[in-house]
């Protein structure tokens, strides 16, 4: 699908105006009830729209770089946002977002969704999960996903297999059952 420059400018202007209105007048966003969806396994309701951190939160340590992100998180939380999606493979996004949500103490208010990335074997997946928990100052992960369906474990994790074999959600559930409330599989990169 081709988009003309004129159409793109209209879209950008509309998006910018909406963002400005929501920033200046958060009460406008509060007038309408949040659209929520229930998690099938628990019935817990979470907003249907969340916030993702890929690229956006992968910034350095300077206050100048992080100030806009702090404001985004503040407004997100203030307006009832709860679902936050991140991953260890998103550069510094997971650690930056973790630091920024811990400053105001909202880490347990958010529905924390992260991923186990592909490759590296079973121990690498366990290590990624532990780092995610530490980055977010949490004891549990609300949703942990295999980052893409091509996840493989090393032959040392499965000595009976020839070379490598697919990592299954069932095996992951067994490993992480004490710190993960729900699980899933993401799309391939």
C-alpha positions in Angstrom: 0.0 0.0 0.0 1.4 3.4 -1.0 0.8 6.5 1.1 1.2 9.9 -0.3 3.2 12.5 1.4 0.0 14.6 1.9 -1.8 11.7 3.5 1.2 11.0 5.8 1.3 14.6 6.9 -2.5 14.5 7.7 -2.0 11.3 9.7 1.0 12.8 11.5 -0.8 16.1 12.3 -3.8 14.2 13.6 -1.7 12.0 15.8 0.3 15.0 17.1 -3.0 16.9 17.9 -4.4 13.9 19.7 -1.2 13.4 21.8 -1.2 17.1 22.6 -4.8 17.1 23.7 -4.3 14.0 25.9 -1.2 15.6 27.4 -2.8 18.9 28.1 -6.2 17.6 29.0 -5.9 14.1 30.5 -9.5 14.4 31.7 -10.6 14.0 28.0 -9.2 10.5 27.9 -10.9 9.7 31.3 -14.4 10.5 30.0 -14.6 7.3 28.1 -14.3 4.0 30.0 -11.2 2.0 29.1 -11.8 -0.9 26.7 -10.7 -4.0 28.6 -10.3 -7.7 27.8 -10.3 -10.6 30.1 -7.4 -13.0 30.3 -8.9 -16.4 29.6 -7.0 -18.4 32.2 -7.7 -16.0 35.1 -10.6 -13.7 34.1 -8.4 -10.8 35.1 -9.3 -7.7 33.1 -6.6 -5.5 31.6 -6.9 -2.6 29.1 -7.0 -3.7 25.5 -4.3 -1.2 24.5 -0.9 -1.2 26.2 2.5 0.3 25.9 5.5 -1.4 24.2 9.1 -0.5 24.7 10.9 -1.8 21.6 13.2 0.9 20.4 11.4 3.7 22.2 12.8 3.0 25.7 16.2 1.9 24.5 18.0 5.1 25.5 21.1 6.0 27.5 21.4 7.1 31.1 21.0 10.8 30.7 18.1 12.6 32.3 17.5 14.5 29.0 16.9 11.2 27.2 14.8 9.7 29.9 12.6 12.7 30.8 10.1 12.2 28.0 9.8 8.5 28.8 9.1 9.3 32.4 6.3 11.6 31.3 4.9 8.9 29.0 4.9 6.4 31.9 3.3 8.9 34.3 0.5 9.7 31.9 0.1 6.0 30.9 -0.4 5.1 34.6 -2.5 8.1 35.4 -4.9 7.4 32.6 -5.3 3.8 33.6 -2.8 2.1 31.4 -1.6 -1.3 32.8 -0.2 -3.5 30.0 3.5 -3.0 29.4 5.4 -5.1 26.9 9.1 -5.4 26.8 11.9 -7.9 26.1 15.6 -8.4 26.9 16.4 -8.1 23.2 15.1 -4.5 22.9 18.4 -3.0 23.7 18.3 -1.2 27.0 14.5 -0.9 26.9 13.7 -3.5 29.7 16.2 -2.1 32.2 15.4 1.6 31.4 11.6 1.0 31.7 12.3 -1.0 34.9 14.2 1.9 36.4 11.6 4.5 35.4 8.7 2.6 36.8 10.4 1.9 40.1 11.1 5.6 40.8 7.4 6.3 41.4 6.8 2.8 42.7 4.3 1.7 40.0 6.0 -1.5 39.0 3.4 -3.7 40.7 0.5 -1.7 39.2 1.5 -2.7 35.7 0.8 -6.0 33.9 4.4 -7.0 33.1 4.8 -8.8 29.7 8.3 -9.9 28.7 9.9 -12.5 26.5 12.5 -15.2 26.5 14.6 -14.7 23.4 15.8 -17.3 21.0 19.0 -19.2 21.2 21.5 -19.8 24.0 19.9 -22.9 25.6 17.7 -23.4 28.6 20.1 -21.8 31.1 20.2 -18.6 29.0 16.4 -18.5 29.2 16.4 -18.9 32.9 19.1 -16.1 33.2 17.0 -13.8 31.0 14.0 -14.3 33.2 15.9 -13.6 36.4 17.4 -10.4 34.8 13.9 -9.3 33.8 12.6 -9.8 37.3 15.5 -7.8 38.7 15.2 -5.0 36.1 11.6 -4.5 37.0 11.9 -5.0 40.8 9.3 -7.7 40.7 8.8 -11.2 42.1 6.7 -12.4 39.2 6.2 -11.9 35.5 2.5 -11.5 34.4 3.1 -12.8 30.9 6.2 -14.5 29.6 6.5 -15.3 25.9 8.9 -17.2 23.7 10.1 -14.4 21.6 9.6 -16.3 18.4 8.5 -19.7 17.4 11.9 -20.8 16.2 13.4 -20.9 19.7 16.0 -23.7 19.9 17.8 -25.2 22.8 21.3 -26.5 22.7 22.0 -30.3 22.4 23.3 -30.2 26.0 19.8 -29.3 27.2 18.5 -32.3 25.3 21.3 -34.9 25.1 19.0 -37.5 23.3 18.3 -35.1 20.4 20.5 -34.9 17.4 21.8 -31.3 17.5 19.0 -29.0 18.4 15.3 -29.3 18.9 12.4 -26.9 19.4 11.8 -25.5 22.9 8.2 -26.1 24.0 5.9 -24.0 26.1 5.2 -27.1 28.3 8.9 -27.4 29.3 9.1 -23.6 29.8 6.0 -23.7 32.1 7.7 -26.4 34.2 10.8 -24.3 34.6 9.2 -21.0 35.4 5.9 -22.0 37.1 6.7 -20.1 40.3 7.4 -16.7 38.7 5.1 -16.6 35.6 1.3 -16.1 35.7 0.7 -16.6 32.0 2.6 -17.5 28.9 2.5 -17.3 25.1 4.5 -17.4 21.9 5.4 -14.4 19.8 5.7 -14.1 16.1 9.0 -14.7 14.4 11.3 -11.7 14.0 
